């Protein structure tokens, strides 16, 4: 996989699993990282989000489009 950048912050594990499945179906390379830290029992996840999705920059627009369609009730991300 090429160099990755942070594409978006995920709010919870369900959202992470949904976007992960959609991106795998489309063969879009990505990495999902949880912010959970067992030393703090997930304390930082309440303030920073559940985790983040990283991917090569050339897939950013496509990933954001898929994410916005998945979360249609929220305002679209830029």
Secondary structure, 3 states (H helix, E strand, C coil): CCCEEEEEEECCHHHHHHHHHHHHHCCCCCEEEECCCHHHCCCCHHHHCCEEEEEEHHHHHHHHHHHHHHCCCCCCCC
